[in-house]
Amino acid sequence: MNFDEQCYLADPYTVEFKARVREVEPAGAGELAGGGEAAVEGLQAVYLDRTFFYPESGGQPDDRGTLGGREVVAVAESDKGVRHLVKGELRAGDEVEGRIDRARRFDHMQQHSGQHLLSRVFLESYKLKTVSFHLGEEICTIDLEGSAPSEQRLDEAEARANEIVFRNIPIVCRVAEAGEIETSTVLRSRLPDGVERVRIVEIEGFDSSTCCGTHVRSTGEIGIIKILGLEKVKGNARVEFICGARAAKDYAAKHKILSTIAAGFTTDWREIPQLIERRDKVGLELFRKNQLLTRELTGYRVEGFSEATGSAGGFDIVKRVFDEDDVDIYSDSFKETATKIREMGNKIVLFGLSGRSPALIFACSSGIPLNMGEIMKACAGIVGARGGGGKDFAQGGGGDGARVAEALDEAERRIKETLG
C-alpha cells in the first residue's frame, strides 16, 4: 500500500485538494462492475500523484465527486494505485482540483467508526466476534460468529455503544512499521507474513483494529448508534445498524409516521401500543361474533337450499346456480353450506356460480358410490374452468360463467348414468 499517495488515510476530513495526473488510460466496459477490457467512450481511468478519494475496500464504499470538474463515478484500488473512473478527458501532467462529496464521506466515516465500536462491544460483552462488515447505502451490517444475541443483549449492546459515543473518546489512526509488527503478538496473529506497514485505528482505551477505512476524530462525532434488527445468515448472526445522521433521519421518519397514526386516532403517539392492544381485543371479539353469525347464516342456507331438485339411484340431487351478486362461492360459509347439506345424508350437491367469476362445487354424502373429483374434472372443461378434488368433495373455478348451468346439467347426467 502506498501510504504517501493515499492521503485520505492520514486526513479523511480534507475534501478539496490539488494533485497532478501521473497516468491516464481507457476505462474498461466492466469497470463499474469490477472488470472488463473493452474501452468505454468518454470514460477514463485516472491515476494521481496523491489522492484523498477513498477507493472501495473492506466493506466501505468509495468516494464520489469531481476531478478537474469531471465527474468521478467510481474509485478502486489496482496494481498501479488508486484508480479514479472519470467522465471526460484529462491528460497526464495536468494539475487538477479534486472535490469530494463531503456528506457521503462523513456519513461513511460515522458508519465505519460506529462499526468498530459496536463490534468491540459484542466481543467484549458477549464474546461474539465480527467476521464481516458491509456499509450499505441505507443500512450497515456486521455478521457475528456464533449464536444470535437475544433482544435484551441487543438493547444492552446498543446502550453500551452509545455510552462510549457520549464519552467522546478520541479515535486515532496511525501506521505501524515493521519493528512494531514484529514485536506485537496481536499484530502478528492478525497479519500474513511479510507485511511491513499496516494502519491501525484506535478508540483510545477501548479498541484497536487494523483498518484502512476513513474514521471520525472521536466517538462523539459518530452521533448515535441505532440497532435496527437481527437475522441469521449462514450460521452467523447479522446485525443491522445505522449511525449519526442516518439514525437521526430514521428517527424523524418514524416519529412522523407515529404522529400521523396518533393524529388519526386523536391520541398521543406514546399511547399507540395500548391502542393497538385494545383494538386487537375488539377485533377478536368481532371475529368471534362473525363466526357465530356465519354459522347461523349457514343454518339458514342449509334450510333454504337443501330441497331436492332431482334424484338418482334413490339419492336426492340438490342442483342450484347462483349469481355472483348474491353469493361468494369461495367464502367459507358457502362451502360450509354445501358440506352441511351433504352431511344430512343421501344428498348429492351440485352448486354453480355464474357471472364474471364462475365457480363450481360438487359434493355428496359419505357412502354414495360416486367420485366427485372425477366428475368435476369431466365437467369443468365445459366452462373452461380448472378443478378437482376427492371422492366426496370437489371444486373448480374460472372460465365462461354463462355455461355454468350446462356444466351442472352434464354433472347430473353423469351421476344418473352412474347410479341408474
C-alpha positions as CSV (number, residue, x, y, z in Angstrom):
1,M,0.0,0.0,0.0
2,N,1.3,3.4,-1.0
3,F,0.5,5.5,2.1
4,D,2.1,8.6,0.5
5,E,-0.3,8.5,-2.4
6,Q,-3.4,7.7,-0.3
7,C,-3.7,10.9,1.7
8,Y,-7.2,10.1,3.0
9,L,-5.6,7.6,5.4
10,A,-3.9,10.5,7.3
11,D,-6.5,13.1,6.7
12,P,-10.1,12.0,6.0
13,Y,-11.5,15.4,6.6
14,T,-9.9,17.0,3.5
15,V,-12.4,17.0,0.7
16,E,-10.8,19.6,-1.6
17,F,-7.3,19.2,-2.8
18,K,-4.9,19.7,-5.8
19,A,-2.9,16.9,-7.4
20,R,-1.1,16.1,-10.6
21,V,-2.3,13.4,-13.1
22,R,0.5,10.9,-13.4
23,E,-1.2,8.4,-15.8
24,V,-4.4,8.1,-17.9
25,E,-5.8,5.0,-19.7
26,P,-9.1,4.0,-21.3
27,A,-11.6,2.6,-18.9
28,G,-12.9,-0.9,-19.4
29,A,-16.6,-1.6,-20.2
30,G,-16.9,-3.7,-17.0
31,E,-15.0,-1.3,-14.7
32,L,-18.1,-0.2,-12.8
33,A,-18.9,-3.8,-12.1
34,G,-15.4,-4.8,-11.3
35,G,-13.7,-5.9,-14.6
36,G,-13.7,-5.8,-18.3
37,E,-11.4,-5.0,-21.2
38,A,-13.3,-3.1,-23.8
39,A,-12.9,0.7,-23.7
40,V,-15.9,3.0,-23.0
41,E,-16.2,6.2,-24.8
42,G,-16.0,9.2,-22.5
43,L,-14.7,7.3,-19.5
44,Q,-11.1,7.4,-18.4
45,A,-9.1,5.7,-15.6
46,V,-7.0,8.4,-13.9
47,Y,-4.1,8.0,-11.5
48,L,-2.8,10.9,-9.4
49,D,0.4,11.6,-7.6
50,R,-1.7,11.8,-4.4
51,T,-5.4,11.5,-3.7
52,F,-8.0,12.0,-1.0
53,F,-10.6,9.9,-2.8
54,Y,-11.3,6.7,-0.9
55,P,-11.4,3.5,-3.0
56,E,-14.0,0.8,-2.3
57,S,-12.4,-1.6,0.2
58,G,-13.0,-3.6,3.3
59,G,-16.8,-3.3,3.3
60,Q,-16.7,0.5,2.8
61,P,-18.0,2.1,-0.5
62,D,-15.9,4.5,-2.5
63,D,-16.0,8.3,-2.5
64,R,-17.6,10.3,-5.3
65,G,-17.0,13.8,-6.5
66,T,-15.1,15.6,-9.3
67,L,-11.6,15.8,-10.7
68,G,-10.8,18.9,-12.8
69,G,-14.6,19.5,-13.0
70,R,-15.2,16.0,-14.4
71,E,-17.4,13.6,-12.5
72,V,-15.8,10.7,-10.6
73,V,-18.1,7.7,-11.0
74,A,-16.0,5.0,-9.2
75,V,-12.8,4.7,-7.2
76,A,-10.9,1.4,-6.7
77,E,-7.5,0.1,-5.9
78,S,-5.3,-1.5,-8.6
79,D,-1.7,-2.6,-9.0
80,K,-1.0,0.9,-10.3
81,G,-2.5,2.7,-7.3
82,V,-5.9,4.4,-6.7
83,R,-7.9,4.2,-10.0
84,H,-10.4,7.0,-10.5
85,L,-13.0,6.4,-13.2
86,V,-13.7,9.9,-14.6
87,K,-16.4,11.0,-17.2
88,G,-14.5,13.3,-19.5
89,E,-10.9,13.8,-20.7
90,L,-7.8,14.5,-18.6
91,R,-4.2,14.3,-19.6
92,A,-1.1,13.1,-17.9
93,G,0.8,16.0,-16.3
94,D,-2.3,18.1,-15.8
95,E,-2.8,19.7,-12.3
96,V,-6.3,19.1,-11.3
97,E,-8.5,20.1,-8.4
98,G,-10.3,17.3,-6.6
99,R,-13.7,17.8,-4.8
100,I,-15.1,15.0,-2.8
101,D,-18.8,14.7,-1.8
102,R,-18.5,15.9,1.8
103,A,-21.8,14.5,3.0
104,R,-21.1,11.0,1.6
105,R,-17.6,10.9,3.0
106,F,-18.6,12.0,6.5
107,D,-21.5,9.5,6.5
108,H,-19.1,6.7,5.7
109,M,-16.8,7.9,8.5
110,Q,-19.7,7.8,11.0
111,Q,-20.8,4.3,10.0
112,H,-17.3,2.8,9.9
113,S,-16.3,4.2,13.3
114,G,-19.6,3.1,14.7
115,Q,-19.0,-0.4,13.4
116,H,-15.6,-0.6,15.2
117,L,-17.2,0.5,18.4
118,L,-20.2,-1.9,18.1
119,S,-18.1,-4.8,17.1
120,R,-15.9,-4.3,20.2
121,V,-18.9,-4.2,22.5
122,F,-20.2,-7.5,21.1
123,L,-16.8,-9.1,21.5
124,E,-16.1,-7.6,25.0
125,S,-19.5,-8.2,26.4
126,Y,-20.7,-11.4,24.8
127,K,-17.6,-13.0,23.1
128,L,-19.2,-12.5,19.7
129,K,-16.5,-11.9,17.0
130,T,-17.3,-9.9,13.9
131,V,-16.5,-11.9,10.8
132,S,-17.7,-9.4,8.1
133,F,-18.9,-5.8,7.7
134,H,-20.9,-4.1,5.0
135,L,-21.6,-0.4,4.7
136,G,-24.7,-0.1,2.5
137,E,-26.3,3.0,1.1
138,E,-29.1,2.8,3.7
139,I,-28.1,0.3,6.4
140,C,-25.0,-1.3,7.7
141,T,-24.5,-4.8,8.8
142,I,-22.0,-6.8,10.9
143,D,-22.0,-10.6,10.9
144,L,-21.3,-12.1,14.3
145,E,-19.8,-15.6,14.7
146,G,-21.8,-17.7,17.0
147,S,-25.4,-17.8,18.3
148,A,-27.6,-14.9,17.8
149,P,-27.8,-12.4,20.7
150,S,-31.1,-12.1,22.4
151,E,-33.2,-8.9,22.1
152,Q,-32.1,-7.9,25.6
153,R,-28.5,-8.3,24.7
154,L,-29.0,-6.2,21.5
155,D,-30.5,-3.5,23.7
156,E,-27.6,-3.7,26.1
157,A,-25.0,-3.6,23.3
158,E,-26.7,-0.5,21.8
159,A,-26.8,1.2,25.2
160,R,-23.1,0.3,25.9
161,A,-22.0,1.6,22.5
162,N,-23.8,4.9,22.9
163,E,-22.3,5.3,26.3
164,I,-18.9,5.2,24.6
165,V,-20.2,7.6,22.0
166,F,-21.2,10.1,24.6
167,R,-17.9,10.0,26.4
168,N,-16.3,11.5,23.2
169,I,-13.2,9.3,23.3
170,P,-10.5,10.2,20.8
171,I,-10.1,7.9,17.7
172,V,-6.5,7.8,16.5
173,C,-5.3,6.4,13.1
174,R,-1.6,5.6,12.8
175,V,0.8,3.4,10.8
176,A,2.6,0.6,12.5
177,E,6.0,-0.2,11.0
178,A,7.8,-3.5,10.7
179,G,9.5,-3.2,14.1
180,E,6.2,-2.8,15.9
181,I,4.6,-5.6,13.9
182,E,7.4,-8.0,14.7
183,T,7.3,-7.4,18.4
184,S,3.5,-7.4,18.7
185,T,1.9,-10.8,19.3
186,V,-1.5,-9.4,18.5
187,L,-0.5,-7.8,15.2
188,R,1.5,-10.9,14.1
189,S,-1.6,-13.0,14.7
190,R,-3.8,-10.8,12.6
191,L,-1.4,-10.2,9.6
192,P,0.1,-12.5,7.0
193,D,3.9,-12.9,6.9
194,G,5.9,-10.2,5.1
195,V,3.7,-7.2,5.9
196,E,6.0,-4.3,6.8
197,R,3.5,-1.5,7.3
198,V,-0.1,-1.6,8.5
199,R,-2.6,1.1,9.5
200,I,-4.2,0.8,12.9
201,V,-7.4,2.6,14.2
202,E,-7.6,3.0,17.9
203,I,-10.5,4.1,20.1
204,E,-8.3,5.1,23.0
205,G,-8.5,2.7,25.9
206,F,-11.3,0.7,24.3
207,D,-10.4,-0.9,20.9
208,S,-7.5,-1.3,18.5
209,S,-8.0,-2.7,15.0
210,T,-6.1,-2.9,11.7
211,C,-8.2,-0.9,9.2
212,C,-7.8,1.2,6.0
213,G,-11.1,2.9,6.2
214,T,-11.9,6.5,7.0
215,H,-12.9,7.4,10.5
216,V,-14.1,10.3,12.7
217,R,-11.8,12.0,15.2
218,S,-13.7,11.0,18.3
219,T,-16.6,8.8,19.3
220,G,-18.8,11.8,19.8
221,E,-18.8,12.5,16.1
222,I,-20.4,9.1,15.4
223,G,-23.5,10.9,16.6
224,I,-25.6,7.9,17.8
225,I,-25.7,4.2,17.1
226,K,-29.1,2.5,16.5
227,I,-29.5,-1.3,16.0
228,L,-32.4,-1.9,13.6
229,G,-32.7,-5.7,13.5
230,L,-31.2,-9.2,13.5
231,E,-31.3,-12.1,11.1
232,K,-29.5,-15.4,10.8
233,V,-27.2,-15.8,7.8
234,K,-25.2,-18.9,7.0
235,G,-24.9,-19.9,10.7
236,N,-24.0,-16.4,11.8
237,A,-26.0,-13.5,13.3
238,R,-26.3,-10.5,11.1
239,V,-26.9,-7.3,13.0
240,E,-28.4,-4.3,11.1
241,F,-27.5,-0.8,12.4
242,I,-27.1,2.8,11.4
243,C,-25.2,5.7,12.9
244,G,-25.1,9.5,13.0
245,A,-27.2,11.4,10.5
246,R,-28.7,8.2,9.3
247,A,-30.1,7.5,12.7
248,A,-31.4,11.0,13.1
249,K,-33.2,10.7,9.7
250,D,-34.6,7.3,10.6
251,Y,-35.9,8.7,13.9
252,A,-37.5,11.7,12.2
253,A,-39.3,9.5,9.6
254,K,-40.6,7.0,12.2
255,H,-41.7,9.8,14.5
256,K,-43.6,11.4,11.7
257,I,-45.4,8.2,10.9
258,L,-46.3,7.5,14.5
259,S,-47.5,11.1,14.9
260,T,-49.7,10.8,11.8
261,I,-51.2,7.5,13.1
262,A,-51.7,9.0,16.5
263,A,-53.4,12.1,15.0
264,G,-55.8,9.8,13.1
265,F,-56.9,8.2,16.4
266,T,-56.8,11.6,18.3
267,T,-54.3,10.2,20.8
268,D,-50.7,10.7,21.8
269,W,-48.2,8.6,19.8
270,R,-47.0,7.1,23.1
271,E,-50.4,5.6,23.5
272,I,-50.3,3.7,20.2
273,P,-49.2,0.3,21.7
274,Q,-52.1,0.4,24.2
275,L,-54.5,1.5,21.4
276,I,-53.4,-1.4,19.2
277,E,-53.8,-3.9,22.1
278,R,-57.4,-2.6,22.8
279,R,-58.2,-2.8,19.1
280,D,-56.9,-6.3,18.9
281,K,-59.2,-7.3,21.7
282,V,-62.2,-5.7,19.9
283,G,-61.2,-7.3,16.7
284,L,-61.0,-10.7,18.3
285,E,-64.4,-10.2,19.8
286,L,-65.9,-9.1,16.4
287,F,-64.2,-12.1,14.7
288,R,-65.9,-14.5,17.2
289,K,-69.2,-12.8,16.7
290,N,-68.7,-13.1,12.9
291,Q,-68.1,-16.8,13.2
292,L,-71.3,-17.2,15.2
293,L,-73.3,-15.2,12.7
294,T,-71.7,-17.2,9.8
295,R,-72.8,-20.5,11.5
296,E,-76.3,-19.1,11.8
297,L,-76.3,-17.9,8.2
298,T,-75.1,-21.4,7.1
299,G,-78.0,-22.9,9.0
300,Y,-80.5,-20.7,7.1
301,R,-78.8,-21.5,3.8
302,V,-79.0,-25.2,4.5
303,E,-82.7,-24.9,5.2
304,G,-83.3,-22.9,2.1
305,F,-81.0,-24.8,-0.3
306,S,-81.3,-28.4,0.8
307,E,-84.6,-29.1,-1.0
308,A,-84.1,-31.7,-3.7
309,T,-84.3,-30.7,-7.4
310,G,-84.0,-34.3,-8.7
311,S,-82.8,-37.8,-7.7
312,A,-80.6,-40.6,-8.9
313,G,-80.4,-44.1,-7.5
314,G,-82.5,-43.2,-4.6
315,F,-80.4,-40.2,-3.6
316,D,-81.5,-36.6,-3.6
317,I,-79.8,-34.2,-6.1
318,V,-79.6,-30.6,-5.0
319,K,-78.6,-28.6,-8.1
320,R,-78.5,-24.8,-8.0
321,V,-76.9,-22.0,-9.9
322,F,-76.2,-18.7,-8.0
323,D,-75.4,-15.3,-9.3
324,E,-72.2,-13.7,-8.1
325,D,-74.0,-10.7,-6.9
326,D,-75.9,-12.8,-4.4
327,V,-73.2,-15.1,-3.0
328,D,-69.4,-15.6,-3.0
329,I,-68.8,-19.3,-3.9
330,Y,-65.3,-19.1,-2.4
331,S,-66.4,-17.9,1.0
332,D,-66.1,-20.4,3.8
333,S,-69.8,-20.0,4.7
334,F,-70.9,-21.1,1.2
335,K,-68.5,-24.1,1.1
336,E,-69.8,-24.9,4.5
337,T,-73.4,-24.8,3.2
338,A,-72.6,-27.4,0.6
339,T,-70.8,-29.5,3.2
340,K,-73.7,-29.3,5.7
341,I,-76.2,-30.4,3.0
342,R,-74.2,-33.5,2.1
343,E,-73.8,-34.3,5.8
344,M,-77.5,-34.6,6.1
345,G,-77.2,-37.9,4.3
346,N,-78.2,-39.3,0.9
347,K,-77.5,-35.9,-0.7
348,I,-75.7,-35.0,-3.9
349,V,-74.9,-31.3,-4.2
350,L,-74.2,-29.5,-7.5
351,F,-73.6,-25.8,-6.9
352,G,-72.5,-23.3,-9.5
353,L,-71.7,-19.6,-9.6
354,S,-72.4,-17.7,-12.8
355,G,-71.1,-14.2,-13.8
356,R,-67.6,-12.8,-14.2
357,S,-66.0,-15.2,-11.7
358,P,-67.6,-18.6,-12.4
359,A,-67.1,-21.4,-9.9
360,L,-68.3,-25.0,-9.2
361,I,-68.8,-27.1,-6.1
362,F,-69.7,-30.8,-6.3
363,A,-70.3,-32.8,-3.1
364,C,-72.0,-35.9,-2.0
365,S,-72.8,-37.7,1.3
366,S,-70.5,-40.4,2.5
367,G,-71.3,-43.9,1.2
368,I,-72.7,-42.7,-2.2
369,P,-70.8,-44.6,-4.9
370,L,-69.6,-41.5,-6.7
371,N,-66.2,-39.8,-7.2
372,M,-67.0,-36.0,-7.3
373,G,-63.3,-35.2,-8.2
374,E,-63.6,-37.2,-11.4
375,I,-67.0,-35.7,-12.2
376,M,-65.5,-32.2,-11.6
377,K,-62.6,-32.9,-14.0
378,A,-65.0,-34.1,-16.7
379,C,-67.4,-31.2,-16.4
380,A,-65.2,-28.2,-15.6
381,G,-64.0,-28.2,-19.2
382,I,-67.4,-27.2,-20.3
383,V,-67.0,-23.9,-18.5
384,G,-63.3,-23.7,-19.3
385,A,-62.5,-24.0,-15.6
386,R,-59.8,-25.8,-13.7
387,G,-61.0,-28.1,-10.9
388,G,-60.6,-31.2,-9.0
389,G,-61.0,-32.8,-5.6
390,G,-61.6,-36.0,-3.7
391,K,-64.4,-38.6,-3.6
392,D,-66.9,-36.6,-1.6
393,F,-66.0,-33.0,-2.4
394,A,-64.6,-31.1,-5.4
395,Q,-64.4,-27.5,-6.6
396,G,-63.3,-25.6,-9.6
397,G,-63.2,-22.0,-10.9
398,G,-62.7,-19.8,-13.9
399,G,-63.8,-19.9,-17.5
400,D,-67.2,-18.9,-19.0
401,G,-69.9,-18.1,-16.4
402,A,-72.6,-18.3,-19.0
403,R,-72.0,-22.1,-19.3
404,V,-72.2,-22.9,-15.6
405,A,-75.7,-24.4,-15.8
406,E,-74.6,-26.5,-18.8
407,A,-71.8,-27.9,-16.6
408,L,-74.2,-28.8,-13.8
409,D,-76.6,-30.5,-16.2
410,E,-73.7,-32.6,-17.6
411,A,-72.7,-33.5,-14.0
412,E,-76.3,-34.6,-13.2
413,R,-76.4,-36.6,-16.4
414,R,-73.2,-38.4,-15.5
415,I,-74.4,-39.1,-11.9
416,K,-77.7,-40.6,-13.2
417,E,-75.8,-42.7,-15.7
418,T,-73.6,-44.0,-12.9
419,L,-76.3,-44.6,-10.3
420,G,-79.0,-45.7,-12.7
